[in-house]
Amino acid sequence: MTTERTLVILKPDAVNRELAGKIISRFEEKGLKIIAMKMEHLKPYVLSEHYAHHKDKPFYQELMKYMSSIPCVLMVLEGKDSVKVVRKLTGITASRDAEPGTIRGDFSMSTQMNLVHASDSIETAKKEIARFFKDAELMKYEKMNFEWVYGSDERGLKLGKK
């Protein structure tokens, strides 16, 4: 089965509001596989690289202060179309407008303090995963319930006729 990987960061507000477990459960309940997870106090030099595309925006300094204020939980999730699936579960950035049933729609009211970062493309996910995780931190293991998460055709299996 061909799967994708994506990066998720549970931001300081998720940790401080004690929502990390609920958010992680959403990803697990969907059927995504956690292949790496750690808690880390993000360093300014890493954040400046991660948020370089926001450097000229008025909220940049506040974003940097917020993201380095307390530890974040970083995860790499794996699954079929994981980038798209995680983005859909997360909801739109402007949390007040996020759909109910999404993480932001259910738990957040802010655009900046919106609980979670999720990679926006496969290419971005590869760069972000490399930024925050060493290859040795990415676990390889057989997820025993994938046969109940994906149909045989999605797992690349061809079933013979009986």
Residue frames relative to the residue before (quaternion, step in Angstrom):
aa qw qx qy qz dx dy dz
M 1.0000 0.0000 0.0000 0.0000 0.00 0.00 0.00
T 0.3196 -0.7314 0.5716 0.1901 3.56 -0.92 0.91
T 0.0135 -0.8006 0.5985 -0.0255 3.53 -0.75 1.08
E 0.3587 -0.6867 0.5879 0.2328 3.51 -1.35 0.33
R 0.2699 -0.7118 0.6164 0.2015 3.49 -1.38 0.24
T 0.0220 -0.7874 0.6159 0.0111 3.54 -1.16 0.63
L 0.3994 -0.7000 0.5422 0.2375 3.53 -1.23 0.57
V 0.0479 -0.7536 0.6550 0.0281 3.53 -1.13 0.79
I 0.0914 -0.7595 0.6415 0.0575 3.54 -1.03 0.87
L 0.2346 -0.7146 0.6405 0.1552 3.54 -0.85 1.00
K 0.3476 -0.7976 0.4688 0.1524 3.51 -0.38 1.35
P 0.7382 -0.4381 0.2762 0.4322 3.59 -1.26 0.26
D 0.6456 0.5175 -0.3460 0.4424 3.61 0.96 -0.68
A 0.6164 0.5330 -0.3468 0.4645 3.62 1.05 -0.66
V 0.6707 0.4839 -0.2904 0.4813 3.57 0.96 -0.88
N 0.7026 0.4850 -0.2695 0.4455 3.58 0.82 -1.02
R 0.7074 0.4297 -0.2528 0.5010 3.59 1.08 -0.67
E 0.4214 -0.7441 0.4256 0.2961 3.58 1.35 0.15
L 0.4038 0.7111 -0.4648 0.3395 3.53 0.99 0.98
A 0.3914 0.7590 -0.4631 0.2372 3.60 1.25 -0.13
G 0.6767 0.5041 -0.3005 0.4447 3.59 0.82 -0.93
K 0.6567 0.5063 -0.3098 0.4652 3.58 0.95 -0.85
I 0.6666 0.4984 -0.3033 0.4639 3.57 0.98 -0.86
I 0.6428 0.5096 -0.3235 0.4717 3.59 0.91 -0.88
S 0.6290 0.5494 -0.3272 0.4421 3.59 0.99 -0.80
R 0.6052 0.5612 -0.3596 0.4354 3.60 1.01 -0.74
F 0.6823 0.4784 -0.2872 0.4724 3.57 0.93 -0.90
E 0.6630 0.4978 -0.3046 0.4689 3.57 0.95 -0.85
E 0.6666 0.5092 -0.3059 0.4504 3.59 0.91 -0.89
K 0.6114 0.5438 -0.3450 0.4597 3.59 1.14 -0.56
G 0.5523 -0.6190 0.3860 0.4034 3.57 1.20 -0.57
L 0.4486 0.6788 -0.4636 0.3509 3.59 1.25 0.18
K 0.3744 -0.7245 0.5466 0.1900 3.53 -1.17 0.71
I 0.2897 -0.7293 0.5939 0.1775 3.58 -0.82 1.01
I 0.0748 -0.8168 0.5712 0.0306 3.59 -0.62 1.09
A 0.7801 0.0442 -0.0725 0.6199 3.59 1.30 -0.06
M 0.1248 0.7723 -0.6173 0.0829 3.55 -1.13 0.71
K 0.1502 0.7671 -0.6145 0.1066 3.52 -1.06 0.84
M 0.3394 -0.6870 0.5981 0.2350 3.51 -1.33 0.34
E 0.0745 0.8180 -0.5571 0.1222 3.54 -0.78 1.04
H 0.3798 -0.6571 0.5997 0.2536 3.52 -1.18 0.69
L 0.3051 -0.8014 0.4853 0.1706 3.60 -0.28 1.25
K 0.3883 -0.7443 0.5119 0.1823 3.53 -0.89 1.06
P 0.6172 -0.5879 0.3809 0.3582 3.61 -1.06 0.75
Y 0.6606 0.5091 -0.3348 0.4385 3.63 0.91 -0.78
V 0.6455 0.4907 -0.3228 0.4882 3.62 1.08 -0.65
L 0.6578 0.5101 -0.3045 0.4631 3.57 0.98 -0.86
S 0.6395 0.5226 -0.3436 0.4471 3.61 0.98 -0.75
E 0.6349 0.4926 -0.3249 0.4987 3.59 1.11 -0.61
H 0.6707 0.5202 -0.2943 0.4393 3.57 0.91 -0.97
Y 0.7867 0.2833 -0.1331 0.5321 3.58 0.99 -0.86
A 0.2088 0.8145 -0.5156 0.1648 3.62 1.16 0.52
H 0.6487 0.5363 -0.3190 0.4357 3.60 1.05 -0.73
H 0.6888 0.4363 -0.2794 0.5070 3.62 1.27 -0.19
K 0.3467 0.8058 -0.4462 0.1770 3.60 1.30 -0.13
D 0.7583 0.3770 -0.2082 0.4894 3.62 0.94 -0.77
K 0.5337 0.6260 -0.4113 0.3926 3.59 1.23 0.13
P 0.6112 -0.6136 0.3586 0.3484 3.58 -1.05 0.73
F 0.6932 0.4848 -0.2798 0.4541 3.61 1.11 -0.52
Y 0.3863 0.7770 -0.4449 0.2215 3.61 1.29 -0.15
Q 0.6950 0.4758 -0.2928 0.4527 3.62 0.73 -1.00
E 0.6529 0.4993 -0.3130 0.4759 3.58 0.98 -0.81
L 0.6227 0.5392 -0.3258 0.4640 3.58 1.05 -0.78
M 0.6599 0.5062 -0.3053 0.4637 3.58 0.92 -0.90
K 0.6548 0.5084 -0.3040 0.4694 3.59 0.95 -0.88
Y 0.6624 0.5173 -0.2867 0.4598 3.57 0.94 -0.96
M 0.7249 0.4575 -0.2595 0.4448 3.60 0.78 -1.01
S 0.7178 0.3871 -0.2554 0.5193 3.60 1.21 -0.33
S 0.4293 0.7499 -0.4274 0.2657 3.59 1.29 0.05
I 0.7744 -0.0501 0.0539 0.6284 3.59 0.98 -0.82
P 0.6811 -0.4964 0.3194 0.4333 3.64 -1.16 0.29
C 0.2687 -0.7171 0.6236 0.1572 3.50 -1.33 0.59
V 0.3555 -0.6719 0.5910 0.2700 3.56 -1.30 0.28
L 0.1246 -0.7933 0.5949 0.0350 3.56 -0.76 1.10
M 0.0180 -0.8037 0.5939 -0.0321 3.56 -0.96 0.91
V 0.1849 -0.6985 0.6700 0.1702 3.48 -1.32 0.46
L 0.1257 -0.7890 0.6007 0.0275 3.53 -0.78 1.13
E 0.1575 -0.7845 0.5973 0.0542 3.53 -1.11 0.76
G 0.3530 0.7095 -0.5632 0.2340 3.54 -1.09 0.77
K 0.6640 -0.4756 0.3842 0.4304 3.53 -1.30 0.17
D 0.8436 -0.0144 -0.0421 0.5351 3.60 -0.79 1.07
S 0.1483 0.8577 -0.4857 0.0807 3.59 1.12 0.64
V 0.6060 0.5526 -0.3772 0.4303 3.64 0.97 -0.70
K 0.6983 0.4659 -0.2665 0.4737 3.57 0.80 -1.03
V 0.6572 0.5219 -0.3085 0.4479 3.58 0.92 -0.93
V 0.6760 0.4859 -0.2978 0.4673 3.60 0.87 -0.92
R 0.6388 0.5207 -0.3322 0.4588 3.60 0.94 -0.80
K 0.6550 0.5047 -0.3099 0.4692 3.57 0.99 -0.79
L 0.6540 0.5051 -0.3067 0.4723 3.60 0.98 -0.84
T 0.6554 0.5392 -0.2975 0.4372 3.55 1.05 -0.83
G 0.3286 -0.7362 0.5257 0.2714 3.59 0.88 -0.90
I 0.6663 -0.5276 0.3521 0.3920 3.55 -1.27 0.31
T 0.6861 -0.5253 0.3386 0.3723 3.54 -1.26 0.60
A 0.6949 0.4215 -0.2641 0.5193 3.59 0.91 -0.89
S 0.2922 -0.8418 0.4274 0.1528 3.54 0.21 1.34
R 0.6140 0.5564 -0.3687 0.4213 3.62 0.99 -0.67
D 0.7235 0.4039 -0.2292 0.5107 3.56 1.18 -0.55
A 0.4693 0.6875 -0.4416 0.3346 3.60 1.26 -0.07
E 0.5669 -0.6284 0.4253 0.3207 3.54 -1.07 0.80
P 0.5148 -0.5912 0.5095 0.3547 3.58 -1.08 0.68
G 0.6940 0.4198 -0.3348 0.4797 3.57 -1.00 0.81
T 0.6381 0.4490 -0.3337 0.5290 3.57 1.26 -0.30
I 0.6596 -0.5024 0.3672 0.4214 3.58 -1.22 0.36
R 0.7095 0.4353 -0.2646 0.4869 3.59 0.79 -0.97
G 0.6455 0.5328 -0.3211 0.4432 3.58 1.00 -0.75
D 0.7236 0.4321 -0.2419 0.4809 3.57 1.08 -0.67
F 0.8378 0.2675 -0.0850 0.4683 3.59 0.96 -0.81
S 0.7680 0.3710 -0.1890 0.4867 3.64 1.14 -0.22
M 0.2196 -0.7728 0.5852 0.1095 3.53 -1.27 0.61
S 0.6836 0.5126 -0.2513 0.4547 3.58 1.28 -0.17
T 0.4782 -0.6263 0.5251 0.3214 3.54 -1.29 0.34
Q 0.7320 0.3847 -0.2380 0.5096 3.59 0.93 -0.83
M 0.7504 0.3069 -0.1872 0.5547 3.58 0.81 -0.95
N 0.2274 0.8164 -0.4773 0.2321 3.50 0.59 1.29
L 0.6512 -0.6332 0.2512 0.3346 3.52 1.18 0.86
V 0.8528 0.0462 0.0652 0.5160 3.58 0.78 -0.95
H 0.2107 -0.7088 0.6565 0.1489 3.50 -1.25 0.68
A 0.0020 -0.7780 0.6282 -0.0045 3.57 -1.05 0.79
S 0.5529 -0.6155 0.4499 0.3361 3.57 -0.94 0.90
D 0.3497 -0.7820 0.4865 0.1719 3.58 -0.99 0.86
S 0.7857 0.0997 -0.0885 0.6041 3.61 1.25 -0.03
I 0.6535 -0.4963 0.3848 0.4225 3.57 -1.27 0.26
E 0.6528 0.5174 -0.3134 0.4561 3.59 0.96 -0.87
T 0.6576 0.4971 -0.3005 0.4797 3.58 0.93 -0.91
A 0.6290 0.5460 -0.3358 0.4399 3.59 0.95 -0.85
K 0.6453 0.5213 -0.3282 0.4517 3.60 0.91 -0.85
K 0.6690 0.4894 -0.2937 0.4762 3.60 0.93 -0.90
E 0.6916 0.4898 -0.2862 0.4471 3.58 0.87 -0.94
I 0.6224 0.5245 -0.3429 0.4690 3.58 0.99 -0.77
A 0.6708 0.4910 -0.2958 0.4706 3.60 0.92 -0.89
R 0.6167 0.5570 -0.3396 0.4406 3.60 1.10 -0.64
F 0.8106 0.3194 -0.1267 0.4741 3.58 0.89 -0.93
F 0.7856 0.2564 -0.1297 0.5480 3.61 1.19 -0.44
K 0.3757 -0.6609 0.5996 0.2502 3.53 -1.18 0.67
D 0.6428 -0.5310 0.3796 0.4010 3.59 -1.15 0.55
A 0.6505 0.5416 -0.3122 0.4314 3.60 1.00 -0.83
E 0.6404 0.5295 -0.3232 0.4528 3.61 1.21 -0.38
L 0.6103 0.5395 -0.3456 0.4659 3.60 1.27 -0.27
M 0.2749 -0.8078 0.5079 0.1180 3.55 -0.42 1.27
K 0.1905 -0.7391 0.6351 0.1184 3.52 -1.13 0.74
Y 0.2658 0.7432 -0.5793 0.2034 3.54 -0.70 1.09
E 0.5124 -0.6328 0.4932 0.3063 3.53 -1.25 0.49
K 0.2648 -0.7412 0.5962 0.1581 3.58 -0.71 1.08
M 0.3810 -0.8004 0.4220 0.1899 3.50 -0.27 1.33
N 0.7438 0.4178 -0.2516 0.4571 3.62 1.04 -0.53
F 0.3216 0.7627 -0.5119 0.2300 3.63 1.20 0.24
E 0.6167 0.5532 -0.3650 0.4247 3.62 1.04 -0.60
W 0.6905 0.4238 -0.2726 0.5189 3.58 1.27 -0.31
V 0.6255 0.5186 -0.3279 0.4820 3.58 1.31 -0.13
Y 0.7937 0.1823 -0.0618 0.5770 3.58 1.01 -0.91
G 0.4959 -0.6305 0.5108 0.3093 3.54 -1.16 0.66
S 0.6789 -0.5104 0.3301 0.4119 3.58 -1.19 0.45
D 0.6456 0.5155 -0.3321 0.4553 3.61 1.00 -0.72
E 0.6548 0.5002 -0.3089 0.4750 3.61 1.10 -0.66
R 0.6668 0.4608 -0.2887 0.5097 3.57 1.22 -0.47
G 0.5353 -0.6553 0.3898 0.3634 3.59 1.28 0.04
L 0.5026 0.6470 -0.4285 0.3809 3.58 1.21 0.40
K 0.2041 -0.7356 0.6306 0.1402 3.53 -1.10 0.71
L 0.2363 -0.7905 0.5523 0.1194 3.53 -0.63 1.12
G 0.4043 -0.7136 0.5222 0.2336 3.54 -0.90 0.92
K 0.4974 -0.6387 0.4919 0.3204 3.56 -1.19 0.51
K 0.3038 -0.7472 0.5649 0.1742 3.51 -1.08 0.76
